Amino acid sequence: MKKVINTYLPLVYGTYFNFLSTLSKRKAAEKAFTLFCTPRKGRVRPEQYDFLEEAKSHRLWAGGEEIQTYHWPGDNETILLLHGWESNAFRWRNLITFLKKENYNIVAFDAPAHGYSTGTILNMPLYTECTKVVVDTFKPKILIGHSVGGMNTLYHQEKYPNAEIEKIVTIGSPSRLKDIIVHYQQMLSFNNTVLSGLDDLFKSLFDFRIHEFSTSEFKGHLPKKGLVIHDEEDTIAPFSASESVHAAWENSSFLKTKGLGHSMHQNKVNLHIMDFLKS
């Protein structure tokens, strides 16, 4: 039954948006945008509780929400970890084990609508506004982001260039907003009127159109030293996204893996990150 619901519910939404677009393109776009920004999961699960509680730190007000931060103190450089869509700071548990052994000062936070943070929606500009507050508070020298979190690290440097940040790691991250929105359209089967309305909505809300947002074309991160990691068989974010980011980022190295999937929790990945941090 759950499989049937998951198969047909997106089509129900798409049909609704299509009908609504005949009455108001703007209203249909607003409904489609809200759904697009609403995660279905990512809150703290019981098995994640103990790990996160031991590092739970103060809450920050950012982007109109209360943001839960986590701190594992260390005397080495400060590293900020940024999770992906429908996840939370727990996703870094394996890498944190390696970082703690090298006495790094580790900071993470739950994005809005994820983990212990408040809110019901998340989008890239909102994530970046929250990241700015956390960066300004903890002053990290290194950013490490997975999936949408990696996308966020590059948008953050584009919008809020920060000379104190020296290194950036992206893991399995998408690059073009257009690819994400096209996938969303295909999944829900909504029409091009809704798509056009979404494009206009992005312009009015964030001052960029869908095709204009591409991390491979951003410049803010280029002076930093970078490590781009992606699995060739990633079914969530296209491998080509990281290829294009690396190609435009002369000061980056590229770790290509095969068969590790999207999450990239494996020791092989974490050891490569540790080598990069020490370089």
Secondary structure, DSSP 8 states (H G I E B T S, - for coil): -HHHHHHHHHHHHHHHHHHHHHH-HHHHHHHHHHHHT--S--S--GGGHHHHHTTEEEEEEETTEEEEEEEE--SS-EEEEE--TT--GGGGHHHHHHHHHTT-EEEEE--TTSTT---S---HHHHHHHHHHHHHHH--SEEEEETHHHHHHHHHHHHS--TT--EEEEES---BHHHHHHHHHHHHT--HHHHHHHHHHHHHHHS--GGG-BGGG--TTTTSEEEEEEETT-SSS-HHHHHHHHHH-TTEEEEEESS-TTT--SHHHHHHHHHHHH-
